[in-house]
Amino acid sequence: MVIASSNGNVQSGDLHGMAYKQLPKIQTSIKDFATEMLLRSQKRLEDSTSEHRRHVQEITNIRIKTKIRPKLELSRPK
């Protein structure tokens, strides 16, 4: 039987021995998690920004193309 206590220890084995076993320490810290979250957020922002720039450039290209009229070759009367 295993019983968890409020201080993070786990009671292991039979109830007669009352032996406590320390839980393994978590190797990563809150700072590591925060750094990872910040880096992921920054990457998403950079991706979003570059996607927006591409979209704006596509719109600009379309606008330029619609304003360019084909050159008409008119024959002049002689």
Secondary structure, DSSP 8 states (H G I E B T S, - for coil): --EE-TTSEEEES-TTT-EEEE----SS-HHHHHHHHHHHHHHHHHHHHHHHHHHHHHHHHHHHHHH-----------
